[in-house]
C-alpha cells in the first residue's frame, strides 16, 4: 500500500496504451532509544488496458494498493550499476479513508483477461 506519485505517463506500444506511474511507500519506526525514523521507498508501476484507464483517473497522493509481478531492472549512472524494481500491475485498489462502510471503502479495477495467442 502506498500513495500515488505524479500523474501517469502515457506511452504507446504495439500492445496498446501503456501507463507508468509511481507510488511512495512510507515506513516509520522508533529505535530502542526512542528516536523516530522515517523512510520512503518509490516503486514504478506499469499498467495497460482498462486498468490503465482506471489508474489515469487517480490523483497524486491517492492511497492505493497495487498487486502484480515484480520486475528487477538494472541501469548504469555515472559508471555505477544500480538495481531497481518495477511492478507490472494486475490489480489496483483505491483506498477511501472517508468511507463509513467496508462496501464503500474502495474502488477496484482488474485488467481484462489476456487472450491466448
PyMOL commands that set and color helices and strands:
alter all, ss='L'
color gray80, all
select helices_A, chain A and resi 49-56+102-104
alter helices_A, ss='H'
color red, helices_A
select strands_A, chain A and resi 2-4+9-13+16-30+36-48+63-77+80-95+106-110
alter strands_A, ss='S'
color yellow, strands_A
deselect
rebuild
show_as cartoon
